[in-house]
């Protein structure tokens, strides 16, 4: 099983540094989302890149609808990769869904991770009593309905909204990787993300975390970053990025890379 996962999820190790850095992409992208920030890190780190099983760059036959109903199966994949590569300690950078995967992995195996960097992270996207997740249930149902009705039209609306800033190149790139996904898998993963509520386990994370949040993100209200900082069990900080959008590594790679360097050095 173990070496199969390296091929199946397109695992790559780039760079020559002593420290290991994992870059884990979010929903709708694949590891290519890190391309422009990679050069900043390959001298100091051995960087591990991989594709989530739901990414369009992975054979859709590997997506087991029975297995990937919760984020735990994605955590299994991540830990499998790190064990197969015999990684003993690493810093972990996770965007969006992968931020939450990293949180769950660090609870399961605290000694494996030195630090988590969480980009555009949210433990729950739905509003609740005294909690602003950013979305009402009816809004989410509308999203699912739009994805089912006309996936192409949904992508063309969703990509610029997510990028948030006027960066046509980033919109093009995000549109490309969204289109690579099989629509039924995309919808299924969206449902999984929107149905998950990880607020109750944040306190179990005992390692240092840095939350990186843009000042205006249509997927994650700023208050969520503050909420996570308060709830996480380890020493946590928020690094506010002076920019818009949910995909800072795509829309402002040079600025983002510098901020990530600072976050990792903290």
C-alpha positions in Angstrom: 0.0 0.0 0.0 2.6 2.5 1.2 4.5 3.2 -2.0 1.3 3.0 -4.1 0.2 6.2 -2.3 3.3 8.1 -3.5 2.4 7.4 -7.1 -1.4 7.8 -6.7 -1.2 11.2 -5.1 1.7 12.5 -7.2 4.1 13.0 -4.2 7.2 15.0 -5.0 10.1 16.0 -2.8 11.8 19.2 -4.0 14.8 21.0 -2.5 17.8 20.0 -0.4 17.4 21.6 3.0 17.7 19.7 6.3 14.2 20.7 7.5 11.2 19.1 6.0 8.3 21.4 4.9 4.9 20.0 3.7 2.8 22.2 1.4 -0.8 20.9 1.2 -3.2 22.5 -1.2 -6.9 23.4 -0.7 -10.1 22.6 -2.4 -10.3 23.2 -6.1 -6.5 23.3 -6.7 -3.7 20.8 -6.8 0.0 21.0 -5.9 0.7 23.4 -8.9 -0.9 26.1 -6.7 2.5 26.3 -4.9 4.6 26.6 -8.0 5.4 30.3 -7.7 6.3 30.2 -4.0 8.4 27.0 -4.2 11.7 28.7 -5.3 11.7 30.7 -2.0 11.8 27.5 0.1 13.8 24.8 -1.8 17.2 26.0 -0.5 16.3 25.8 3.2 13.9 22.9 3.1 13.1 19.6 1.6 9.6 20.4 0.4 7.0 17.7 0.2 4.2 18.3 -2.3 1.2 16.1 -3.0 -2.3 16.2 -4.5 -5.3 15.5 -2.4 -7.2 12.5 -3.7 -10.0 14.8 -4.9 -7.7 16.9 -7.1 -8.3 16.8 -10.9 -4.6 15.6 -11.3 -5.4 12.3 -9.5 -7.0 9.3 -11.2 -10.7 9.7 -10.1 -10.9 5.9 -9.6 -8.9 6.4 -6.4 -11.7 8.6 -4.9 -13.7 6.2 -2.7 -17.0 7.9 -2.0 -17.5 5.5 1.0 -14.1 6.4 2.5 -13.8 10.1 2.0 -17.0 11.1 3.8 -15.0 12.9 6.6 -11.7 14.6 6.7 -10.2 11.7 8.7 -9.5 9.7 5.5 -7.5 12.6 4.1 -5.6 12.6 7.4 -4.8 8.9 6.9 -3.4 9.8 3.4 -1.2 12.6 4.8 0.2 10.4 7.6 0.7 7.5 5.2 2.8 9.7 2.9 4.9 11.0 5.7 5.5 7.5 7.1 6.3 6.1 3.7 8.9 8.9 3.2 10.2 8.2 6.8 9.6 11.8 7.9 10.2 12.2 11.6 9.6 15.9 12.0 8.2 18.5 9.6 6.6 21.9 9.4 3.2 21.8 7.8 1.5 24.5 5.6 -2.1 23.8 4.8 -4.5 25.9 2.7 -8.3 25.8 3.4 -9.4 22.1 3.7 -5.7 21.1 4.2 -5.5 23.5 7.2 -8.1 21.4 8.9 -6.5 18.1 7.7 -3.2 19.4 9.3 -5.0 20.2 12.6 -6.5 16.7 12.8 -3.1 15.1 11.9 -1.3 17.1 14.6 -3.8 15.9 17.2 -3.2 12.3 16.1 0.6 12.6 15.9 1.8 15.7 17.8 5.4 14.7 17.7 5.5 14.6 13.9 4.9 18.3 13.5 7.0 21.3 14.7 4.5 23.9 13.6 1.3 24.3 11.6 0.7 27.2 9.2 -3.0 27.5 8.5 -4.0 29.6 5.4 -7.7 30.6 5.1 -8.6 28.0 7.7 -12.1 27.5 9.1 -13.3 24.9 11.5 -16.9 25.5 10.4 -18.3 27.4 7.5 -22.0 27.5 8.7 -23.2 30.1 11.1 -24.2 28.9 14.5 -25.5 30.5 17.7 -22.7 33.0 18.7 -20.5 31.9 15.8 -20.1 33.6 12.4 -18.9 31.0 9.9 -19.9 33.2 7.0 -22.7 31.1 5.5 -26.3 30.3 6.2 -27.6 26.8 5.4 -29.8 28.1 2.6 -26.8 29.8 0.9 -24.9 26.5 1.0 -27.8 24.6 -0.5 -27.8 27.1 -3.3 -24.1 26.5 -4.0 -24.7 22.7 -4.2 -27.7 23.3 -6.5 -25.6 25.5 -8.8 -22.8 22.9 -8.9 -25.2 20.2 -9.8 -27.2 22.2 -12.3 -24.3 23.6 -14.4 -20.8 23.0 -13.1 -19.1 25.1 -15.8 -21.2 28.1 -15.0 -20.6 27.6 -11.3 -16.8 27.5 -11.8 -16.9 30.7 -13.8 -18.7 32.5 -11.0 -16.9 30.9 -8.1 -13.2 31.3 -9.3 -13.1 35.1 -9.5 -15.1 35.4 -6.2 -12.6 33.2 -4.4 -9.5 34.9 -5.8 -11.1 38.2 -4.7 -8.5 40.5 -6.1 -8.2 41.6 -9.7 -5.5 39.0 -10.7 -6.7 37.5 -14.0 -3.8 35.0 -14.0 -4.9 33.6 -10.6 -8.5 33.4 -11.7 -7.4 31.5 -14.9 -5.3 29.1 -12.9 -8.0 28.4 -10.3 -10.6 28.0 -13.0 -8.3 25.4 -14.8 -7.8 23.2 -11.7 -11.5 23.4 -10.8 -12.4 22.2 -14.3 -9.9 19.4 -13.9 -12.0 18.0 -11.1 -14.8 15.6 -11.9 -18.0 17.5 -11.0 -19.5 14.8 -8.8 -16.2 14.6 -6.8 -16.1 18.3 -6.5 -19.6 18.5 -5.2 -19.0 15.6 -2.8 -15.9 17.3 -1.3 -17.8 20.6 -1.0 -20.5 18.8 1.0 -17.9 17.2 3.2 -16.2 20.5 3.9 -19.5 22.4 4.6 -20.8 19.6 6.8 -17.7 19.5 9.0 -17.5 21.2 12.4 -14.1 20.9 14.0 -14.6 23.7 16.6 -14.7 21.2 19.5 -11.3 19.7 18.8 -9.2 22.9 18.3 -8.2 22.8 22.0 -6.5 19.4 21.4 -3.9 20.9 19.2 -0.8 21.5 21.4 1.8 22.6 18.9 2.5 26.2 17.7 0.1 27.4 14.9 0.3 30.4 12.7 -3.0 31.4 11.1 -2.5 33.3 7.9 -5.6 35.3 6.9 -6.2 37.9 4.2 -8.1 41.0 5.4 -11.0 40.2 3.0 -11.8 36.6 2.2 -15.2 35.7 0.8 -15.0 32.2 2.2 -13.8 32.9 5.7 -14.8 36.0 7.8 -11.9 37.6 9.7 -13.6 36.8 13.0 -12.9 33.1 12.3 -9.1 33.6 12.4 -9.5 35.4 15.8 -11.8 32.6 17.0 -9.3 29.9 16.0 -6.4 31.8 17.7 -8.5 31.8 20.9 -9.5 28.2 20.7 -6.3 26.4 19.6 -4.6 24.6 22.5 -1.0 25.5 21.5 0.7 28.8 21.1 -1.0 30.4 18.2 -0.7 33.7 16.3 -2.5 35.4 13.4 -0.6 36.9 10.6 -2.9 39.3 8.7 -2.1 39.5 5.0 -2.7 42.9 3.6 -4.6 41.7 0.5 -7.9 40.2 -0.6 -9.1 36.7 -1.4 -9.0 33.1 -0.4 -5.9 32.1 -2.5 -3.1 34.4 -1.5 -0.4 32.0 -2.8 -1.9 32.3 -6.2 -2.8 35.9 -6.3 0.3 37.5 -4.7 3.0 34.8 -4.6 6.0 37.0 -3.8 4.3 38.8 -1.0 2.8 35.6 0.3 6.2 33.8 0.2 7.8 36.5 2.3 5.0 36.3 4.9 5.2 32.5 5.0 9.0 32.8 5.6 8.3 35.0 8.5 5.5 32.7 9.8 7.8 29.7 9.7 10.7 31.6 11.4 8.5 32.8 14.3 
